[in-house]
Amino acid sequence: MKLLLTSGGVTNPSIREALVGMLGKPIEQSDALFIPTAQHGHPLCSPASIWRAITGEGLCDLGWRSVGILELTAVPSTGEERWASWVREADVLLVDGGEATYLCHWMRESGLADLLPTLQETVWVGVSAGSMVMTPRIGDSFVEWQGTQHGDETLGVVDFSIFPHLDYPGWPDNTLDSARRWATGIPGAAYAIDDQTAIAVVDGVVEVISAGHWELLGAG
């Protein structure tokens, strides 16, 4: 799987160019599945915020040939034989933000986590929690779902952690100083990234793509 781990989506031409490179073809010839599941686990999200994610900028509106919605809380009741083909046929999974441990739980419960290693050519575009879920740890300060049985642990597909929305307007807890304090509780490497930054991971090679502000924190 090819990973494009973002804070705010495809927000500038450099990130879009990286996405097209991962797809190996134009966006207009590519089919997408949008996964809103993480929003259900975060207290600040709502049905209205899910609709804004679908209709807003930087994810579903990029000009895809088709966009479908895959809700992971629903698929355990339908059986993998019904939904797995939808995932395999998609060129890209657009995975929205919200609560990363909640998303991690439903990726495991649905079977999507087990399917990931087979999706060699599929592109994963994460936004915020949709990116953080691929890391080993998110830090206790980002855990908002009380149902987690694994603390702040997530899937560990990559070997670094992510502090998203760096210096986001009106979010006083998302400063670089806050990110550096957060990183002291995270083993290994961690990146603080703003909404103009993405981390691309292809065949184990990590590249930061940014028209904004980011910093590598901790080891690495």
N, C-alpha and C positions, 0 to 999 in steps of 0.2 A: 504494500500500500504506500502511496505517496502522500505526504502530509504537508498541508499548508496551514500552519497554526497561527491564527491572527487574534488580535484583541477586539477589533471592530469590524472585521469583514474585509472585503476587497475595496479598499478606500482610496487607492491611487493607481496610476498607470503602472508603476513598478510591480506592485502586487498582482495586478491583472496580467501583466506579461509573464510573471512567474507561473500563474495558474494556467495560462495557455500552454506554456512550455511543458508543464506536467501532464496536461491533457493530451498533448501531441496533435491537436487539431483545434479548429476555432470553437469558441464557446457556442456559436450558433449551430454547430453540428453535434453538440453534446447534450446528454440527458442527465438531469439532476434529481436527487431525492432530498427533500428538506426534512430534517429531524428536529422538532421543537421540544422534545421531551424534557430537557434540563429546565425549561421555564416552569414546569409544574412543581418543581421542588424548591423554588426560591420564593420567599415571602414577599418580595417586591414585584414579582411577575404576576400576570393576569391574562385572561383571554384577550383583552385588548392589546397587551404587549406582544402576544403571539401574532396577532393580526398585523401589528406594526412591523414585526420582523418579516412577515411574508410579503407585505406590500412596500416595505421601506427600501433603502438603498444599500448596496454592497453585498448582496447575497442572492436572493431569488430574482432580482431585477436585472441581471447582467446580460440577458439576451439568450438564455438557454433555448435549445430546441424544444425541450419539455421540462416541466418541473412538477414533481409529485410530492406528497407529504407522507412520511412514515412515522407514525406515533408508536414508540417502543412499548409503552404501557399496554397497548392493545394487542400486539402481535403474539404474546404467549398463549392467548386464547384461540388464535387462528391456526396455529401449527406452522412449523418452518417450511413445509412443502408449499404453503401459500405465499409467504412473503420473501423467502430467501432469493427467489428468482428475480424479484423486483430489485433487490440490492445488487445482485450479480450483473444485471443488465444496465444498471446506472453507470455513467462515466464518473460521476462525482457525488459524494454525500456532503450536504451542506448542514453542518451540525451547530445549532444555535446555542447561545449562552443561557445562563441561569444558575443552577446548582450542580457542581461537578460530581459530588458523591452520589446524588440522586440519579444523574445520568449514568454514572458508572454502574450503579445497582441495576438499572433497567437494561443496560447493554448486556450485563451478565444474565439476567433473568430471561431476556428475550432470545438470547443465543447469538446476538450480533457480535459480541466480544469473541466468541469462538469462531465466527465466520471470518473475522478480519484477516488472519494469516493467509486465507485463500484468495484474497482480493488484491492480487499483485499489481494490477494496472489501474485500480480505482484510486481516485483522488479524494482525500478527506480534507475538507475545508472547515476548520473549527473557528468558532467565534467565542472568545472568552472561555466559559466553562466547557464549550465544545472543543477547545484546544487543551485546557487544563486536564481534562479526563484522560488524555494520552500520556500524562506525566506520572511519575511514581508517587508524588506527594503534592498536596496543594496548600498545606499549612492550616492550622486550626482556625485561624481568623477568617478563612474562606468557607468554612463548613457551616451551612445554614440549615441543613436537613437533619432533624433529630432521629431519623430512622436508620442512619448509617450504622453498620456493624463493624466497619473497618477504619474508624477514625478518619484521618485525612488522606488515607491511601486511595489511589486511583489505579488505572490499568498498567502503567509502567511500560508502555510501548516505546517511549523515548526515555533517555536517562537523565533528563533535566526537568526542572520545574519552571512554571511561568507565573509571574505577577502581571496581570493585564491592566489595561486602562490607566497606565501611568500618566500622572498629571491631568487627569480628566477634569474638565471644568465643573466646579461645584462639588467635587468629591475630595474633601480635605484629607481623607485617610489614604489617598492614592498618590502621595508624594514619593520622591526618590528616597527620602529618609525613611519613610514607612516601609518601602520595598526592601531597603537594606536591613532594617530590623527584622522584617519577615524572613529574610534569607538566612538569618542566624539560626533559625529553627528548622531549616531545610538541609538535609544532607546532600552533598554533591552540588552540581552546577545549577544555577537558576538564572532566568532572564526576566528583567523588568522591561515591558514593552508598552508603547502607547498605541493609539488606534490607527496610526499611520505606519505601523510596523507588522511584519509577519516573519515567522520562522519556517523555512522550507526544509523538509527532511526527505531525501530521496536516496535509497540504497545506503542508508546510514550516514550520509553526508549532510551536515547541518549548515545552512546558510541563512543569515539574517538579511532581510530585505526591508529597507526603511527609507521613508521620506520624512521621518519624525525623530523620535527620541527613544533610545533603548540603552540598557546597560547589562553586561554580564556580571552576575553576582555569585559569590561563593567560589567553589572549586570549579576547574574546567578550563 
